[in-house]
Amino acid sequence: MIHNNVRHPFYTHFLFLLFTFFITITAHAQSSSFTIIFDVKNIDFSPVQDAEVKIFSKESQLIISSNQKGIATASLAQGKYHVEIRKNGSLGYSKTISVMKSETITILFTEKINPIEEVVITAKEGKGLSSSSVISQRAMQHLQPSSFSDLLELLPGGRSSDPVMNQVNKISLRETGRPSTDYNTSSMGTTFLVDGAPLNSGANLQYTYDFLDKSNNGLKRRLNITSGVDMRSISTDQIDHVEVLRGIPSVQYGNLTSGIVKITNKSGYTKWKARFKADGYSKLFALSKGFENKDQNLKINTGLDYLNAKADPRDRLENYKRITANLAISKEKKHDKGTLRWQSHLSYTGSLDGSKSDPDVDLSELNSYEVNNHMVSLSNLLSYTKNESSFFRSGEIQATINQRFDKIKQTKFVQLENATAFPLSRIEGEYEGYYPEPRYISHYTVDGKPLDVFVKMVNNFQVEAQSFKNEFNAGFDWQFSKNWGQGQQFDIYQPIDPKATFRPRAYRDVPAYSTSALFLESISTFKTGNHQLTLALGIRGNMMMNLPSYFNMHGKMYVDPRANLQWELPSFDLMNKKAQLAVTLGYGKQSLFPDLNLLYPELIYKDIQQLNYFHNNPSYRRVNYKTLIYNPQNPKIEPAANEKFEARVDFSVGAHQLSVTVFKENMNNAFRAMNEYALYQYKKYDTSGIDHNAINSPPDVNTLPYQTVNENFTYTTQRNGSKIDKEGIEFQYSSNRIPLINTRLTVNGAWFRTRYGNSLPVYRGRDLIINGRPYPYLGLYERMEPSSTNEVLNTNLMIDTYLPGLDLVFSSSFQFSWYSMRKLLPMNGVPSHYVDQNGNIFPFDPNSVKGTILENLIIAQNQDLYNTSRRPMEMNLNLKVTKSFRNKAIVVSMFANRLFSYYVPYSVNGFSINRKGAYDPYFGMEINFNL
């Protein structure tokens, strides 16, 4: 069944793509073409990567680029063509060729390409249809990262920061501010792909009951629940390059809102490489090797790394450890009509995040907790690519299995404040409670075994004419997630949190999570004179399966349309260099389904003490509870949807490159925990008539007088209530290397504005006691959750110098935050409706309630909170040096962040704030052996 709101757009796009598909086939079914492979080499026969190959005739023009092996492939009709090949804006080859058959043409540049220009130690802006940043292995080596978190410094608007290894590192793209966990949809909606295999898990349920009940404790920052991938767990030592897609991706990718991180691991021969890194927070060791048998077209890559990090080097009681092992195998088999490629990747990632109590503070020396996460991943990719020109060009199918073994272990010494009793019932009704010992040691374990299975198939079809090329991508993906863990495990007579409102449940009892999607994409390239237009139109249908029929999402398909248009203008000469200008526009919708934690939350147990009779003689004590069970599940929950608009201009003159992107994103239905209200009725037993000195048995509730009491209360449920709006400008300029000094200038930065807020009304009570009873009413407020507007303007000037004679790379990075601003938006303290003790909802009139008990629902607002807070300029200088010895057999690197800092003083409410010396420099170094 198609969702009513998207029925018309779905069919419109679908019919349009089918119409284009069949018209193109009919028009060009008789056209024949040949596959020409250009093997571009330097004068020393080394491959030339990213060379621009321009092929044109009187009727058409084609521009392609060479890959890492210097190979560029084109499908050409029979005839004569003029071929020009440029690298870094310089012409290296110009000749006319005749195409009569499929063949390989080896091209030798007349002049050797300057290898100095090839040394890039920053992220490069991609020139595709979607805004992206590409981070090479050379850039990562110069950056000296400990985990993937460090790489975000290279994105537009990114800044270096000290590693924080005692908490989950969530990704944040095109975003600024300090959002709470109610805005985790942004990080949750960023997909991480390793060689095409996803890392995101929809079945992670690792949390503790005190995490659910409380807003801030030491364990909370270590729990990665409904917030995406923890970047601490991703090692960078096996990575060949990373592409971070911030814009509108192809419809091949789904179940996301913010962006995609595409990680490509090393493949092929490499020497034995050992890396040792040490800084003030961590020590890292990594070992890797790549094997290659060219006769058998077989590649094997393997690696191992270990990280031991501390949040504070002076604190031995709190640390984070990670170990990663990888084995990748790639095998190709060439046939007359095509090439079959099989790629398999087996990996293990284990992390231990823990802390023990300080014996100088905690005299019991018993409190400790640790979070253990282990993941075994097996991914297989089988692809087939045809050599000759035909309608079907390639197809691939990928299957990935991720099995995690997660545990939370906590030991806590519990000292009860008074005569506390515990409820034990797991069913509704009136039951006796339990008086525990006043102090005890609680042992608590959370066992999770999330299993994620992902299958994806993509087929590529192409039809071509002299000035027109149309490419189709069609396929599907399917994801299954199930948690087989035992869940919360503890002694119910000695709970870790005496006030917990939950009971143990096994995760294996939670239903599985399953999604599927179909997608169709058309990429059309038109050449008119020296102009080239590329139009990508795609549509993706997403569906969540294995849902109970009472869910709104049951049986519905949610459609994501996406479109990108790129216009490449004719090249022209400027300052004796080739200049190129391209304009890209895009619109897209991206949807993210809720995960298991959002779909199937814990049942809430409301335990009301009806009688608590505590006697000095334990035999005469009695506590009576009424237990009520509420299911906070929200069957009306919908996928979070993010609409993106962006425009980009790419301009290059020779090796000078400038990219400017303007974007706007709107997500009005992100996930958040919100209050829901419920009613309950219980008995309040009266023990005033008991003679405490004369009794010889516990009080009998059947004979005690009581009063019936009606009350209401609030509990949390998951809704589509968060609003996250993003807008901004991203830019990056990189120069050529200035002759003689071999220095390149790179300037990048971003202006971000992010608005956070609540898009749905919320129930709230008042923490008041009226006549000895809790305040009986609840208010429904339209704007009673904190909302804020956040802005930041960051720029980064990097000056890097490469001295080939010394094989030395030296870089200075001047990072500026010109200003950062945060403004809290006024909240509405007057409710629109109120709820009485019987659950009835009435409109709220602020004028008529004056002088009554209902007036307490009007929450006074402090207007001083809504003043704009603005921090002026901050500047840091970072230095990095990389030096090679013995023909790159030994590479030594060092870095110094915040070697020099300057912070402009400012005042808040008449108080002057001087931040000089607020942050210390951060040093580190590493050594690499390539044997």
Secondary structure, DSSP 4 states (H G I P E B T S, - for coil): -B-GGGHHHHHHHHHHHHHHHHHHHHHHTT---EEEEEEEE-TTS-B-TT-EEEEE-SS-EEEEE--TTSEEEEEE-SEEEEEEEEETTEEEEEEEEEESS-EEEEEE-SS---GGGG---SPEEP-SSS-EEEEEHHHHHHH--SSGGGGGGGSTT-------TTS-----SS--S---GGGTHHHHTEEEEETTEE---S------HHHHH-S--TTGGG---SS---GGG--STTEEEEEEE-S---TT--S-SSEEEEEEE--S-EEEEEEEEEESSEEEEEEEEEEEETTTTEEEEEEEEEEEE-SSTT-TTEEEEEEEEEEEEEEEEE-SSEEEEEEEEEEEEEEEEEEE--TTT-TT---EEEEEEEEEEEEEEEEEEESS--SEEEEEEEEEEEEEEEEEEEEEEEE-SSS--B---SSSEEEE-B---SEEEEEEEEEE-EEEEEEEEEEEEEEE-SSEEEEEEEEEEEEEEEE---EEEE-TTS-SSTT-------GGGSPPEEEEEEEEEEEEEEEETTEEEEEEEEEEEEEEES--TTSTTTT-EEEEEEEEEEEEPPPEEETTEEEEEEEEEEEEEEEE---HHHHSPPPEEEEEEEEEE--SSGGG-EEEEEEEEE----TT---EEEEEEEEEEEEEETTEEEEEEEEEEEEEEEEEEEEEEEEEEEEEE--TT--TTT--SPPPTTTS-EEEEEEEEEEEEEEEEEEEEEEEEEEEEE-PPBTTTTEEEEEEEEEEEEEEEE-S-EEEE---EETTEE---EEEESS-S-EEEEEEEEEEEEEEEEETTTTEEEEEEEEEEEEEEEEEEPP--S-SEEE-TTS-EEE--TTTTTTSGGGGGS----GGGGSPEEE--EEEEEEEEEEEETTTTEEEEEEEEEEEEEE--EEETTEEE--TTSS--EEEEEEEEE-
